[in-house]
Amino acid sequence: MSNLTRRIFSGFIYVLLFLLAILLSKESYIILTSLFSLLCVWEFSKLINLKGIIGYVFFGITLFLILKRHESYATVLILGITIVSSLHLVYSLLAKKEIRYLTDRSKFGLLTRYLIFSTIFLILLPIDKGNYNPNLMICVLLMIWTNDSFAFFVGKNIGKRKLFVSVSPKKTQEGFIGGLLFTLLSAYIISKYNNDYTLMNWLTIAFIISVIGTLGDLVESKFKRQANIKDSGNIMPGHGGMLDRLDSILFAAPFIYLYINFII
């Protein structure tokens, strides 16, 4: 089986599982996304060489408490911490500064701020005041996949200028622009069939997904380059690890949550 065939097959299984879980019920979505998140925690813990079970325990406790009281001030506090931490990681990326994590304490803090808190907002994204909105999650995933797919195809076929060669040599500026334009187009089409938000709201969500999601991909690539590894894992043949697959949406999720719940 060729690498492309493995990539298509594993990608199809991943998409199918995600869509089935989203459409089945709120509980199935939470369970599957939590399992995916735990895999990401495991992969990132290995990447930064953080040993022990503290990350998994903290993820479970945090998720349980937030799901019980997701409209509390604690959620707002965690959202603020996550946004600030993400912006700091983007600054480190753009300034070409090394992301330092020398002690177990700093590694756990990084795992918490970068990954665990982000997974919480991915899980909370389609849940509003206890009501579950699967259509929102499907639309978000469609835009994520549109951005990833067209960034790849446009970059591969007409890409010439590198986007951020020091951490991701294959990404191009043309691919980024292509992904952004097609994601905005997908948001326009979505607005014709989904009236939950206005056209401008959908376009803003698409912009967040494309720009912040791409930055999230680059931040994860920076972590991998610092650790001198190609992929975060090998659970998805042709794609790498679960974190390689979810890095964009995990990084963008807190910003989408902020926009939908506090700005619209």
N, C-alpha and C positions, 0 to 999 in steps of 0.2 A: 504494500500500500504506500503510495507516494505521500510526501509531506503535505501537499495541497489537499489530497483526499482525506488524510487524517484531520487536517485543519477544518475542512468543511463538515466532516462527520461529527467531530467533537463540538464544533460551534453549533451545529443543528441540535444536538442533544441538550446543550446548555440553554439555548433559546427556548426549546420545547419545554424543558423543566420549569424555567422561569415563567413562561406564559401560562402554563397549566396551574402553577401555584398561585399566580396572581388572580386568575379567573375563578379558581375553585372557592377560595374563602380568605378572609383576613388571617385566620389562624394558619392556613397552609403557606401564605405569603411570609408571615413572620417566621415560621419554622424553617422554611427553605433559605430565606435570606440570612437567618441566624446561623445556619449551618455553613453557608458560603462565607459569612463573616468570620466564623471560627477558623475556617481554612486559611483565610487571609491573615488572621492573627498568628496562626502557626507558621505560615510562610515568612511573615515579616519578622517574627521572633527569631527564626533561624537566620534571616538575612542580617540582623543586627547583633546576632549572637547573644540573645537574651534567653537564659535557661530558667526552668521552673514553670509552675502552673499559675503564677500570680496573674498573668495577663488574661487567661481564660476565666479564672474566678472573678476578676474585676469586671470583665465583659458581661458575664452572666448576672452578677449583682446589679450592675448599672442598667442593663436592659430590663430586668424585672422591675426595678424601682421606677424607671421612666415610663414603662408601659402602664404601670399602676397609676402614675400621676404625671402624665405627659404634658399637662397644661400648667404645671407648677413653675415657680421661679427657678427651680433647679434646672429645668430644661432651657430656660433663657440663658442662665449662667453658662451651662455647658455649650450652648450654641455660640455665645460670645467667645469663650475660650477656643473653640474649634476654628472660628473664623479668623481670629487673631493669629493662631498658630499656623493656619494655612497661608495667610498673607506673609508671615515670617519665612515660611519655607519657600514661597515664591520669590521673596527678596533674596534669600540665599542662592536660589537657582539663577536669578538674573544677574546678581552680583558675582556669581561664580565663586561663592564661599563654601567651604566644606561644612557639611552638617555634622557637628560633633556630638558623639554619644559614647563617652569613655567608661562611665560607671554603670552598674546595674540600675541605679536610681534614675540616671538620665535616660537610659534605654527604656525603662518602664514609662517614664514621662512622655517620651517620644511616641512609644506605642499607643499610649492612651490618647494623646492629643491628635496625632496624625491619623490613627486608624480606628481605635475603638469608638471614640466619639463620632467619627464620620459614619461608621456603620449604624449607629443609633439613629441618625437622621435619615439614612437610607430606608431603614425600617419604618420610621415615623412618617415618611413623606406622603403616603396615600391615606393616612389616618388623620381626620380632622374632627375634633370634639367627639371622638368615639366612633364616628362614621367612616366607613371604609370606601374609598373611591378607586377601584381597580383601573378605571379608564385613565386616570392621571398617570399611574405608574406605567401603563402600556404606552402612552404617548411619550413619556420621558424616555423610556427604553428605545422606542422607535427613533427618536431624535439622536440619542447616543449612538445607536448602531448606524444611522445615516451619516453622522459626523465621522465615525471611525472608518466606515466603508469608503466614502467618497474622498476622505483625506488620503487613504491608501491608494485608491485607483488613480486619482488626479496626480498625486505625488509620483506614483510609479511611471505614469505615461508622459507627463509634461513637466515634472518637477526638476528644477535646475539649481535654485538657490536654497542652501541649507537653512533650516529654521533655528536649530540649536545644536550644532555639530559636536560640541564638547560632551553632551550627554546622550544624544540620540542622532547618530550620523545619517540615518535613513529618512528622517522627517524633513520635509521641505516647506518653504513658504507658500509655494503654489498649492501643495496638498492641504495646508492649513486653511487657505482662503477657499479652496474648493469645498472642503468639509463644512466650513462656516456658511457658505452660500447655499449649499444643498440642505443644510440643517434649517436655515431660515425658510427655504422653500417648503420643507416638510412641515414646519410650524404653520405656514400659510394654509397648506392643505388640511392640516388637523383642525384649524380654526373654522373651516367650512363644515365640519362634521361634529365638532365638539364645542358646545356653547358654555362650558364651565367657566371659561375665561375669554376675554376679548382678544382680538387679533394682536393688539399691541402687547398684551400679557404673554401670549404664546411666543411672539417674536423675541421678547425679553428672555423668557425661559430658554429658548433655543440659543440665544446669544450666550447666556450663562453656561449652558451645556457645552457649546463648542469651545469657547475661550477658556473657561475655568477647567473644563474637562481635559483639554489639551495640556494646560499647565500641570494638572494632576498627573497626566501620563509622563510628562517631562520630569516632575519631581520624583516619581517612582523610578524612572530611568536613572536619575542622579543617585538615588540610594543604591541601585544595583551596580552602577559604575564604581561607587565608593567601595562596595563590597567585592568588586571584581567578579561579578557573576552575570550571566546573560539573561536568565529567567528567574522569577521568584520561586518557581517550582516546576513540576512536570505532570501535574494532574490532568491537564487538558492538552493532549497531543496536538502539536502544530501551533498552539497558542502559548504554552508555558504553564504558569501557575494560575490559580484563581485570582490572585492579586493583579497579575498581568491583564486579566480580563476585566476586572472591576475597578481598576485604578482611576479611570476617568469619572465614572459615576459616583464613586465614593468621595472623591475630592469635590465634585460639583454639588452633591446632595445637600450639605449644610447651607450653601448659598441659595439653592432653589427653595429649600425650606424657609429660609429667611425672607426671600422675596414673596412667596405665596402666603405666608402666615403673618408677616409684619409690615409689608409694603403695599401689596395690592389692596 
